[in-house]
Amino acid sequence: MHSIKEITTLETFSVRQPVLRPGKNIETCHFDGDNLETTKHFGYFEDENLAGIASLFQSNSDLFEEKEQFQLRGMAVLSNFQKKGIGEKLVNYAESNAKNRNGDLVWFNAREIAVPFYQKLGYEIIGQPFDIGDIGKHFVMFKRF
């Protein structure tokens, strides 16, 4: 049995670290804005096991004119649960949350390897690729509602 529900910032770390920050300190799993009231963290549970996460921040990018923007961050699925549609379910859930909060658009910085996944879900690239520290090449992607 599976479910998606709101979780705490700390609960995201058990997925953020192995997937997004392997070999790095647990402190690197904390994102600016994680604990704001407007930030929501979602967990996908397979039985009682947290298998995937996504965080939704109320955050505007200068690249877009829309008033109500949400940034998807920390999207991750544990390796043994990947390729099972969990990521897509988490993205859809986050989009629904953004729409319910009168969001006009969801945007994020996608790792190069994840671009085809997001394109399949209707997201578009805007601008040029850029590097984030020792993580690698990223693209800004977005979807309007």
N, C-alpha and C positions, 0 to 999 in steps of 0.2 A: 504494500500500500504506500502511496506517496501523497505528499501535501506540500504546499508552499505557505509559509507564514512569516510574519514579521519577527525578526530576531534582534539581539543587541549587537553593538559594535564588537564587543569582545568575542561573541560567538562567531563572527566572520573570520577571525584570525586562524581558526583551525583549517580553513580552506584557503584563505588568502596566502598564508605563508608557504605551504608546499607547492601551490600552483603559480602564484604571482611573484613570490619572493624566496625561491628556494635557496638555501644556504645563507640567507641573510637574517639579521636579528629580528626578533618578533616586533620590535619597535617600528620597523619599516612597514609594518602592516597597518599602522595607524595613519589615516588620511586626514588632512585638514578638513574640518566640517563634519567629521564622523558623528560627533555628539550633539550637533544642532537639532533642535526640535523638528525642523523641516526636513531633515535627512531620514530616510527610511532604508532599513536593511532587510532583505528578504532571503530566506533559506529554503532550499528544496530538500525535503526529507524523504528518503527511501526507507520505509519502515520507520525506525527511530534514528536513523543515521543521517547526519547532515552531509549531503552529497554535493551541493552547489549553492552559490551565493551570488547576489547582486545588490549593489547599493545605489540609491537614487537620491541625488543632491539637488536642491533647488538652487541652480547656479546659471547665470547668464554668460554667454560668450559674445564678444564683440563681433563675431562673424555673422551673427543673426540679428534681425530686427524684432523678432517676436518678443512679446513682453514676458510671458510665462514660460521659461525654459527650465528643463531638467537635464542634469548630467548623470549618465550611467557610469558608475565606476566599480572597480573591484569585482568585475564579472568573472567568475571562476567555477569550474566543476572539477572535482577530484578525478585523477586520471582513471581510476577503476570504474568510474561512472560516466566517462565521456563517450560520445557517439551514440547516446541513447535518447536524444531529444530534450535533455534537461536544460541546456543552455537556451534553447528556443523558448521553452516554457517560462524560464526566468525572465527573459527579455519581454515576452508578451505580458507577463504579470506586472513588470515595472512600467511598461507602456500604459496599461490599464490604470495603474495607480496615478501616473502623471496626468492622464486624461481626466480622471475623477477629481483631480486637484486643479482643473482648468488649465492644464499645460497645453501649450501650442506646439511644442517641439521637444524631442529628446536628442541630445548630442553626446559625443564621447570621443576620447582618444583611443583608437583601436590599434592593437599590435598588428604588424603587417600580416602575420600568419592568420589573424582572425577576420581580415577584410572580406574574404569570400563568404564566410558564415553570415556576417551582418548584411552583405549585399543580398543574400538569399531572403533575408527578412525585410527587405525594402529600404535599407539604409543607403545613403549616397555619400561619396567622398566630397569634401570641399577643401580647396587649397592644396598646398604641396606637402609631401611627407616631411617629417621632422624626427630627430632623434631625442629620446629621453634617456639621459645618463647611460648607465650600463644595462638598460633594459632593451634598447634597440629602436628600430624604425617604427613610427606611428603615423596614423592618418586621422584627421578629424572627420567623423562621420555623423550624419544626422538623419532624422525623419520628422517631417511635419505631420500634424494631425488635421 
